[in-house]
Amino acid sequence: MVEVQEEATYVRHHKKKIAFLFSTMRHFAEELRTLGWSVDYVTLDAPENSGGFTGEIERAVKRLRPDKILVTEPGEWRVREAMETWEQAFNIPVEILEDDRFIAAHSEFRSWAEGRKQLRMEYFYREMRRKTGLLMDGDQPEGGKWNFDAENRKPAKADLFMPTPLRTEPDEITENVLALVASRFDNHFGDLTPFWFGVTRAEAEAALDQFIETALAKFGDYQDAMLEGEKFLYHSLLSLYINAGLLDPLVVCQRVEAAYKSGAAPLNAAEGFIRQIIGWREYVRGIYWLKMPDYVDENFFGNTRALPDFYWTGETDMACLRAAITQTKEEAYAHHIQRLMVTGNFALLAGVDPKQVHEWYLAVYADAYEWVELPNTLGMSQFGDGGVLGSKPYAASGNYIHKMSDHCKGCKFDVKQKTGHGACPFNPLYWDFLHRNRDKLAGNPRMAQMYRTWDRMSEDKQRDYLESAANVLASL
């Protein structure tokens, strides 16, 4: 096992993300040793550490003289490419094992995708439900519907009894890692402390227990809601544990299904949670490996604007963006609507280069690995793939944020004002986005109504929107 500088710095990962992974690795190494394994572990500050996977494999081959290299497939294309050079470079057999932390193998997803004009998650999700048997009543979905998303869009209200995710006190191993990260990565994004992530399987399982007991029942109703000052609402924060391998995704879903069957959680909550894991998580991984390596350079709208500086500081007068980015800086976490409809929506409307947006998301979130983050960001959030992942862009004016949050009431900008000084920037940017991308979107049937609305506006009103948008963009 190796801690390497290259992986910690190829994007400037959040300090908490680096600390979480290094501490988790060190705890796992100790767990293996107590089980009788011999573990060859290279820390980041080891004097001879070469700083990269390939360099460390070369040193390990010389040190250990193995007959063969066995390695699990990584979650990034560039690392897989590097692994495929090792056999020739070191003159030793290399076997890349399938990553069994997923339900669908690459071959299974390719078979499902072959010949389809559109790769829609909903249909793949149904296959995963049938395969796993989760929430199935014979060959039919529990409750007579595959998807209860329509019931999961309620705005939340402040509640003194809002649940909180499990917080774990750092032990000596974690404290040592925190000191290492503070000294080596002080110029990276994010707050290192307080650090409260679990770093062992037992701690991750305790976090799962707490979510099911305290938050799952209301997860469905409020999974799209946002509240000022409430970072977590009823979300699980289990994705960092699942994606790092501390929790098994199928076991997590089975626990949630059991909670539904025992009456501890309603069907809309259980189905919505399970869909995110066996549906969306599996689907985006399938898209990633199907479409790489060219996928990362897709740019359907030809956007070139630089990512605004406030994405790194949180210093903006827009209350929703300030809340999402400040929380991201503090916790290496924001929930899916904050990512999609606040930071992602603004970048899309502003015409930011999707590759820069992708690299920001990959850096700042503790659960972000390229296989899951890239399709979510470049495909779903930025529509950079032109519709491979989603049937239309997730673009919205300020009204969506007003409906799903309480950010607008304390914002410097007026969400009900459409143009001019003091108007919510999302309002003119939305119509400017539609106007400048008309040649690419007018033929999309899901966008037709919005273009009809635009065409019914007077020329003066259209001009007001475009001039207001130009002023917002000039201020970035």
Secondary structure, 3 states (H helix, E strand, C coil): CECCHHHHHCCCCCHHHHHHHHHHHHHHHHHHHHCCCCCCCECCCCCCCCCCHHHHHHHHHHHHCCCCEEEECCCCHHHHHHHCCHHHHHCCCEEEECCCCCCCCHHHHHHHHCCCCCCCHHHHHHHHHHHHCCCEECCEEHHHCCCCHHHCCCCCCCCCCCCCCCCCCCCHHHHHHHHHHHHHCCCCCCCCCCCCCCCCHHHHHHHHHHHHHHCHHHHCCCCCCEECCECCCCCCCCHHHHHHCCCCHHHHHHHHHHHHHCCCCCHHHHHHHHHHHHHHHHHHHHHHHHHCCHHHHCCCCCCCECCCCHHHHCCCCCHHHHHHHHHHHHHCCCCHHHHHHHHHHHHHHHCECHHHHHHHHHHHCCCCCHHHHHHHHHHHHCCCCCCCCCCCCCCCCHHHHHHHECHHHHCCCECCCCCCCCECCHHHHHHHHHHHCHHHHCCCHHHHHHHHHHHHCCHHHHHHHHHHHHHHHHCC
